Amino acid sequence: MSERSLKRLMVQETGLSFGRWRRQLHLVIALRELASGATVQRVSSDLGYESATAFIVMFKKALGTTPARYFAS
């Protein structure tokens, strides 16, 4: 399958681009791991972010708050 066909199929099946789908998957994994007590540093590293700060920025853009504040509520 060509890259272009895969991109079209991904949008058709999920309604999301691959990049957006991947970010959503990262959020689901991060929420599960953080809720079970994992550190932000470990989760960000496991998900391939270059730094915890980069992960926190992505988290805040997606959910409107930092992981610490999200779980403090």
N, CA, C and O atoms as CSV, one atom per row, in Angstrom:
chain,resi,resn,atom,element,x,y,z
A,1,MET,N,N,0.851,-1.165,0.000
A,1,MET,CA,C,0.000,0.000,0.000
A,1,MET,C,C,0.903,1.236,0.000
A,1,MET,O,O,1.907,1.282,0.711
A,2,SER,N,N,0.545,2.202,-0.778
A,2,SER,CA,C,1.339,3.435,-0.829
A,2,SER,C,C,1.080,4.276,0.420
A,2,SER,O,O,0.067,4.111,1.100
A,3,GLU,N,N,2.000,5.163,0.698
A,3,GLU,CA,C,1.852,6.061,1.854
A,3,GLU,C,C,0.597,6.909,1.708
A,3,GLU,O,O,-0.139,7.124,2.671
A,4,ARG,N,N,0.367,7.377,0.512
A,4,ARG,CA,C,-0.799,8.221,0.262
A,4,ARG,C,C,-2.106,7.466,0.503
A,4,ARG,O,O,-3.040,8.004,1.097
A,5,SER,N,N,-2.163,6.214,0.038
A,5,SER,CA,C,-3.366,5.396,0.265
A,5,SER,C,C,-3.564,5.131,1.746
A,5,SER,O,O,-4.693,5.154,2.237
A,6,LEU,N,N,-2.476,4.880,2.462
A,6,LEU,CA,C,-2.568,4.639,3.899
A,6,LEU,C,C,-3.078,5.883,4.624
A,6,LEU,O,O,-3.888,5.774,5.545
A,7,LYS,N,N,-2.611,7.059,4.217
A,7,LYS,CA,C,-3.076,8.301,4.837
A,7,LYS,C,C,-4.573,8.481,4.619
A,7,LYS,O,O,-5.298,8.837,5.548
A,8,ARG,N,N,-5.036,8.238,3.402
A,8,ARG,CA,C,-6.461,8.379,3.098
A,8,ARG,C,C,-7.288,7.372,3.893
A,8,ARG,O,O,-8.345,7.714,4.425
A,9,LEU,N,N,-6.810,6.138,3.972
A,9,LEU,CA,C,-7.519,5.103,4.713
A,9,LEU,C,C,-7.584,5.445,6.203
A,9,LEU,O,O,-8.611,5.232,6.848
A,10,MET,N,N,-6.506,5.965,6.736
A,10,MET,CA,C,-6.462,6.330,8.151
A,10,MET,C,C,-7.528,7.386,8.458
A,10,MET,O,O,-8.268,7.260,9.433
A,11,VAL,N,N,-7.600,8.411,7.634
A,11,VAL,CA,C,-8.598,9.472,7.838
A,11,VAL,C,C,-10.003,8.908,7.650
A,11,VAL,O,O,-10.918,9.240,8.403
A,12,GLN,N,N,-10.166,8.065,6.655
A,12,GLN,CA,C,-11.481,7.476,6.385
A,12,GLN,C,C,-11.946,6.608,7.553
A,12,GLN,O,O,-13.113,6.674,7.940
A,13,GLU,N,N,-11.074,5.815,8.105
A,13,GLU,CA,C,-11.448,4.873,9.168
A,13,GLU,C,C,-11.532,5.509,10.550
A,13,GLU,O,O,-12.361,5.106,11.366
A,14,THR,N,N,-10.682,6.500,10.822
A,14,THR,CA,C,-10.636,7.066,12.171
A,14,THR,C,C,-11.112,8.507,12.255
A,14,THR,O,O,-11.457,8.992,13.333
A,15,GLY,N,N,-11.129,9.190,11.117
A,15,GLY,CA,C,-11.465,10.610,11.122
A,15,GLY,C,C,-10.293,11.483,11.548
A,15,GLY,O,O,-10.437,12.697,11.692
A,16,LEU,N,N,-9.137,10.867,11.749
A,16,LEU,CA,C,-7.948,11.593,12.209
A,16,LEU,C,C,-6.770,11.314,11.287
A,16,LEU,O,O,-6.663,10.245,10.688
A,17,SER,N,N,-5.891,12.301,11.191
A,17,SER,CA,C,-4.632,12.047,10.505
A,17,SER,C,C,-3.800,11.121,11.380
A,17,SER,O,O,-4.106,10.954,12.561
A,18,PHE,N,N,-2.761,10.518,10.829
A,18,PHE,CA,C,-1.927,9.627,11.621
A,18,PHE,C,C,-1.295,10.363,12.794
A,18,PHE,O,O,-1.248,9.835,13.905
A,19,GLY,N,N,-0.809,11.582,12.557
A,19,GLY,CA,C,-0.182,12.360,13.620
A,19,GLY,C,C,-1.144,12.653,14.762
A,19,GLY,O,O,-0.783,12.539,15.934
A,20,ARG,N,N,-2.354,13.027,14.421
A,20,ARG,CA,C,-3.357,13.320,15.458
A,20,ARG,C,C,-3.763,12.050,16.199
A,20,ARG,O,O,-3.931,12.067,17.418
A,21,TRP,N,N,-3.922,10.952,15.467
A,21,TRP,CA,C,-4.249,9.677,16.088
A,21,TRP,C,C,-3.151,9.252,17.067
A,21,TRP,O,O,-3.433,8.768,18.163
A,22,ARG,N,N,-1.904,9.441,16.653
A,22,ARG,CA,C,-0.766,9.083,17.501
A,22,ARG,C,C,-0.750,9.917,18.786
A,22,ARG,O,O,-0.488,9.389,19.866
A,23,ARG,N,N,-1.029,11.216,18.668
A,23,ARG,CA,C,-1.094,12.073,19.861
A,23,ARG,C,C,-2.214,11.619,20.802
A,23,ARG,O,O,-2.039,11.610,22.020
A,24,GLN,N,N,-3.351,11.246,20.240
A,24,GLN,CA,C,-4.463,10.762,21.063
A,24,GLN,C,C,-4.076,9.461,21.776
A,24,GLN,O,O,-4.395,9.266,22.949
A,25,LEU,N,N,-3.392,8.586,21.057
A,25,LEU,CA,C,-2.928,7.344,21.659
A,25,LEU,C,C,-1.954,7.634,22.791
A,25,LEU,O,O,-2.035,7.019,23.855
A,26,HIS,N,N,-1.039,8.563,22.569
A,26,HIS,CA,C,-0.091,8.947,23.620
A,26,HIS,C,C,-0.818,9.486,24.844
A,26,HIS,O,O,-0.423,9.191,25.972
A,27,LEU,N,N,-1.858,10.259,24.644
A,27,LEU,CA,C,-2.616,10.781,25.781
A,27,LEU,C,C,-3.300,9.667,26.564
A,27,LEU,O,O,-3.291,9.676,27.795
A,28,VAL,N,N,-3.885,8.723,25.866
A,28,VAL,CA,C,-4.557,7.606,26.540
A,28,VAL,C,C,-3.537,6.816,27.361
A,28,VAL,O,O,-3.785,6.494,28.523
A,29,ILE,N,N,-2.408,6.512,26.762
A,29,ILE,CA,C,-1.360,5.770,27.465
A,29,ILE,C,C,-0.853,6.584,28.649
A,29,ILE,O,O,-0.696,6.053,29.748
A,30,ALA,N,N,-0.598,7.866,28.430
A,30,ALA,CA,C,-0.079,8.724,29.496
A,30,ALA,C,C,-1.050,8.812,30.660
A,30,ALA,O,O,-0.639,8.710,31.816
A,31,LEU,N,N,-2.318,8.999,30.377
A,31,LEU,CA,C,-3.316,9.087,31.446
A,31,LEU,C,C,-3.361,7.798,32.263
A,31,LEU,O,O,-3.434,7.834,33.491
A,32,ARG,N,N,-3.317,6.682,31.584
A,32,ARG,CA,C,-3.334,5.389,32.279
A,32,ARG,C,C,-2.095,5.229,33.162
A,32,ARG,O,O,-2.200,4.843,34.326
A,33,GLU,N,N,-0.934,5.527,32.604
A,33,GLU,CA,C,0.313,5.357,33.347
A,33,GLU,C,C,0.430,6.344,34.504
A,33,GLU,O,O,0.833,5.963,35.603
A,34,LEU,N,N,0.085,7.593,34.271
A,34,LEU,CA,C,0.165,8.594,35.327
A,34,LEU,C,C,-0.828,8.288,36.449
A,34,LEU,O,O,-0.520,8.482,37.625
A,35,ALA,N,N,-2.011,7.813,36.086
A,35,ALA,CA,C,-3.007,7.464,37.099
A,35,ALA,C,C,-2.549,6.292,37.957
A,35,ALA,O,O,-2.955,6.165,39.112
A,36,SER,N,N,-1.706,5.440,37.392
A,36,SER,CA,C,-1.225,4.294,38.163
A,36,SER,C,C,0.045,4.618,38.946
A,36,SER,O,O,0.630,3.739,39.579
A,37,GLY,N,N,0.474,5.895,38.901
A,37,GLY,CA,C,1.588,6.319,39.742
A,37,GLY,C,C,2.915,6.535,39.044
A,37,GLY,O,O,3.904,6.859,39.701
A,38,ALA,N,N,2.966,6.365,37.736
A,38,ALA,CA,C,4.213,6.593,37.008
A,38,ALA,C,C,4.572,8.075,37.031
A,38,ALA,O,O,3.690,8.930,37.099
A,39,THR,N,N,5.852,8.374,36.976
A,39,THR,CA,C,6.295,9.765,36.952
A,39,THR,C,C,6.163,10.336,35.544
A,39,THR,O,O,6.152,9.606,34.552
A,40,VAL,N,N,6.064,11.643,35.488
A,40,VAL,CA,C,6.008,12.332,34.199
A,40,VAL,C,C,7.282,12.034,33.409
A,40,VAL,O,O,7.228,11.827,32.197
A,41,GLN,N,N,8.406,12.011,34.080
A,41,GLN,CA,C,9.676,11.737,33.408
A,41,GLN,C,C,9.667,10.356,32.751
A,41,GLN,O,O,10.091,10.204,31.605
A,42,ARG,N,N,9.183,9.360,33.480
A,42,ARG,CA,C,9.160,8.007,32.922
A,42,ARG,C,C,8.189,7.906,31.751
A,42,ARG,O,O,8.513,7.321,30.717
A,43,VAL,N,N,7.004,8.476,31.915
A,43,VAL,CA,C,5.997,8.417,30.851
A,43,VAL,C,C,6.496,9.139,29.605
A,43,VAL,O,O,6.368,8.629,28.493
A,44,SER,N,N,7.061,10.318,29.793
A,44,SER,CA,C,7.545,11.071,28.630
A,44,SER,C,C,8.657,10.311,27.921
A,44,SER,O,O,8.709,10.294,26.692
A,45,SER,N,N,9.531,9.694,28.672
A,45,SER,CA,C,10.616,8.902,28.080
A,45,SER,C,C,10.068,7.678,27.360
A,45,SER,O,O,10.477,7.385,26.236
A,46,ASP,N,N,9.150,6.965,27.993
A,46,ASP,CA,C,8.553,5.771,27.386
A,46,ASP,C,C,7.831,6.084,26.083
A,46,ASP,O,O,7.808,5.263,25.166
A,47,LEU,N,N,7.242,7.271,26.003
A,47,LEU,CA,C,6.512,7.667,24.796
A,47,LEU,C,C,7.395,8.309,23.736
A,47,LEU,O,O,6.926,8.646,22.649
A,48,GLY,N,N,8.680,8.479,24.058
A,48,GLY,CA,C,9.626,8.969,23.058
A,48,GLY,C,C,9.806,10.468,23.000
A,48,GLY,O,O,10.386,10.980,22.043
A,49,TYR,N,N,9.327,11.184,23.994
A,49,TYR,CA,C,9.526,12.632,24.001
A,49,TYR,C,C,10.966,12.933,24.397
A,49,TYR,O,O,11.555,12.212,25.202
A,50,GLU,N,N,11.531,13.991,23.837
A,50,GLU,CA,C,12.916,14.347,24.114
A,50,GLU,C,C,13.116,14.834,25.533
A,50,GLU,O,O,14.215,14.745,26.081
A,51,SER,N,N,12.049,15.352,26.130
A,51,SER,CA,C,12.148,15.841,27.504
A,51,SER,C,C,10.769,15.785,28.150
A,51,SER,O,O,9.744,15.702,27.474
A,52,ALA,N,N,10.778,15.832,29.467
A,52,ALA,CA,C,9.513,15.885,30.195
A,52,ALA,C,C,8.774,17.174,29.858
A,52,ALA,O,O,7.545,17.193,29.793
A,53,THR,N,N,9.527,18.248,29.643
A,53,THR,CA,C,8.912,19.532,29.301
A,53,THR,C,C,8.138,19.438,27.990
A,53,THR,O,O,7.030,19.965,27.891
A,54,ALA,N,N,8.701,18.781,26.993
A,54,ALA,CA,C,8.013,18.618,25.704
A,54,ALA,C,C,6.717,17.833,25.896
A,54,ALA,O,O,5.694,18.161,25.295
A,55,PHE,N,N,6.761,16.812,26.721
A,55,PHE,CA,C,5.561,16.028,27.018
A,55,PHE,C,C,4.511,16.882,27.721
A,55,PHE,O,O,3.331,16.833,27.374
A,56,ILE,N,N,4.943,17.665,28.711
A,56,ILE,CA,C,4.018,18.516,29.464
A,56,ILE,C,C,3.353,19.537,28.543
A,56,ILE,O,O,2.163,19.818,28.686
A,57,VAL,N,N,4.105,20.087,27.611
A,57,VAL,CA,C,3.549,21.045,26.644
A,57,VAL,C,C,2.464,20.368,25.806
A,57,VAL,O,O,1.388,20.934,25.613
A,58,MET,N,N,2.740,19.159,25.308
A,58,MET,CA,C,1.744,18.431,24.526
A,58,MET,C,C,0.506,18.142,25.376
A,58,MET,O,O,-0.619,18.328,24.912
A,59,PHE,N,N,0.700,17.694,26.598
A,59,PHE,CA,C,-0.391,17.367,27.512
A,59,PHE,C,C,-1.257,18.604,27.762
A,59,PHE,O,O,-2.485,18.539,27.710
A,60,LYS,N,N,-0.600,19.723,28.030
A,60,LYS,CA,C,-1.327,20.958,28.326
A,60,LYS,C,C,-2.102,21.458,27.108
A,60,LYS,O,O,-3.227,21.938,27.246
A,61,LYS,N,N,-1.507,21.349,25.914
A,61,LYS,CA,C,-2.222,21.754,24.697
A,61,LYS,C,C,-3.475,20.904,24.496
A,61,LYS,O,O,-4.518,21.409,24.082
A,62,ALA,N,N,-3.364,19.623,24.789
A,62,ALA,CA,C,-4.475,18.710,24.549
A,62,ALA,C,C,-5.557,18.807,25.621
A,62,ALA,O,O,-6.747,18.769,25.310
A,63,LEU,N,N,-5.145,18.932,26.884
A,63,LEU,CA,C,-6.110,18.863,27.980
A,63,LEU,C,C,-6.290,20.164,28.750
A,63,LEU,O,O,-7.120,20.239,29.656
A,64,GLY,N,N,-5.523,21.184,28.398
A,64,GLY,CA,C,-5.714,22.487,29.011
A,64,GLY,C,C,-5.056,22.685,30.364
A,64,GLY,O,O,-5.209,23.742,30.977
A,65,THR,N,N,-4.337,21.702,30.832
A,65,THR,CA,C,-3.666,21.798,32.115
A,65,THR,C,C,-2.472,20.845,32.144
A,65,THR,O,O,-2.337,19.976,31.283
A,66,THR,N,N,-1.637,21.015,33.117
A,66,THR,CA,C,-0.464,20.143,33.245
A,66,THR,C,C,-0.878,18.805,33.870
A,66,THR,O,O,-1.950,18.706,34.468
A,67,PRO,N,N,-0.038,17.787,33.735
A,67,PRO,CA,C,-0.365,16.506,34.355
A,67,PRO,C,C,-0.571,16.628,35.871
A,67,PRO,O,O,-1.495,16.022,36.413
A,68,ALA,N,N,0.261,17.391,36.551
A,68,ALA,CA,C,0.139,17.536,38.006
A,68,ALA,C,C,-1.201,18.136,38.386
A,68,ALA,O,O,-1.861,17.651,39.304
A,69,ARG,N,N,-1.606,19.182,37.692
A,69,ARG,CA,C,-2.901,19.815,37.999
A,69,ARG,C,C,-4.067,18.929,37.599
A,69,ARG,O,O,-5.098,18.903,38.271
A,70,TYR,N,N,-3.902,18.211,36.515
A,70,TYR,CA,C,-4.963,17.301,36.054
A,70,TYR,C,C,-5.277,16.267,37.124
A,70,TYR,O,O,-6.442,15.989,37.406
A,71,PHE,N,N,-4.243,15.703,37.712
A,71,PHE,CA,C,-4.446,14.654,38.702
A,71,PHE,C,C,-4.659,15.193,40.113
A,71,PHE,O,O,-5.008,14.431,41.015
A,72,ALA,N,N,-4.457,16.477,40.316
A,72,ALA,CA,C,-4.725,17.085,41.636
A,72,ALA,C,C,-6.209,17.366,41.809
A,72,ALA,O,O,-6.695,17.487,42.934
A,73,SER,N,N,-6.928,17.470,40.701
A,73,SER,CA,C,-8.363,17.798,40.758
A,73,SER,C,C,-9.198,16.642,41.228
A,73,SER,O,O,-10.419,16.763,41.328
